[in-house]
């Protein structure tokens, strides 16, 4: 159940994240590598929620960078939501920002950013970000997305 109404301030979407037993490490909390999978799940839900960009044709990109700042450990008892938004556009790329939060108490457990580069798999090179995709994202976000140079 993706929620737009329960999103954190400034975020366009809230995606429930199921903490699974297999996510845990020997210390009894979610392993650090799993957070990037939670971000990936939020990206998938984001594209399903944005009208007009469901086609793979206009979503060919590669993940060029991933960052995660860990704030608090996560256990099986936590009820997580990953809040997601597009932070900026480049010529060939865009940045997602994430806020992973335990919803019952509002405790932030992690923050992250990923950079996606639009990619032509046939030519094997970066390509410009499609204007229609940018417009659909801005409409979904309900705001103008800043461009970075």
N, C-alpha and C positions, 0 to 999 in steps of 0.2 A: 504494500500500500504506500505509494508515493504521495507525499502531502505538500501542497503549495501553501496551505493556510498555516501550517505549523513551522514554517521556515524561520531560521534565525534572522535577525535584522540584517538586511542587505543581501541575503541569499535568496535565490530564486526557487529552490527546491529542497525538500527534506526527504531523504531516502532511508527507510528503516534498514538496519544492518543486524542480521542474525549472528550472534556470537556462538560459534560452534565449539564443541569439545575439542575437535582437532585443531582449532586455532590456538589452543593453550600451549604454553611451554612448561618446563619442569618446575618453574617458580609459581605456577598457578595463575598466570596472567597471559593475555594475548601476546604472542610473539611479535616482535617489531616488524618483520617482513609482511605480516598479514594486513597491516594497515594499508599498504599499497593496493592490496586486493579489495579492501573496503572502498577505497577511492575509485577503483576500476568499476565496481558495482554501481557506484553513484554516477559515473560517466555513462554507463549503459542506460540507466534509468533516465538520465538527462536527455539523451538523444531520443528515447522513446516518448518523452514528454514534449519535445519541441516540434510543433507542426511544421511540415515542409522539409525536414532534413532526415527523414527516416531512410532514405535511399543510400545504399553504400556508395553509389556513384559519387556523391558529393561529400562523402566522409572519409575519403582515403587519406589517412594521416599516420604518422609514426609518433610514438612517444619519445621526445627528445630529452626530457629532464623530469625528474621526480624528486620532490623534497617532502620531508615529514618532520615536524617538530612534535615530540612526545611531551604531553603535559601531565598525564596521570595514568596509572595502570588500569587496564580493563580486565574484568573477570566475567565469568559466565552469568553472574547476576545482573550485569549492566544491561540497560535497554538503550541501545545506541541508535542514533540517527546521524547520517552524514549529510550535511548541508553543502550545497554546491552552487557555484556561480562562475560565469566567465568574467575574468578580471580585466583582460585587455586583448586587443588585436594587434598583430604585427602584419607585415606584408604577406608572409607565408605561414604565419603561426598564430596561435592564440593560447591564452593561459587560463586554466581552471584553478580556482581556489576552493579549498575544502575546510569545513569545520566539523570534526567528529565529536559528538556530545552525548553524554548520558542524559536523556531527556527528563526523567523524573525529578532530578535535582539540578539540571542545567549545567552540570560539571563538564567543562571542556576537557577532552582527553587527548586530542591531537589536532593539529592544523597542518595543512599541506598545500602544495602547488605542483601542478604539472604543466609542462609546455608541450603542445602538440604542433607538429609541423605538417602542413599539407604536402602530400607526396604522390608523385606520378610513378607508380610501380613499374610501368612499361619503360619509361625513359630513365628511371632510377635517379630522380632528382626532385628537389622541392619545387612546389608550384604555388602561385598566388592563391590566397584565401578567396573563395567564391563569394561574390557580392550578395547572392541570394541567401547563402548560408549565414553571412553576417547579419543581414536584415532579419532573417527568421530568429536568430539568437536575440537580437535587440528587442524584437517584438515580444518574445517569450519572457525576457528579463524585465521588460517594461522600462527600459532606460537606454540611454546611449552608452555604448561600451567605448572606453577611451582607447585610442590608438597609441602604440609606442613606436618609437623610431629606431 
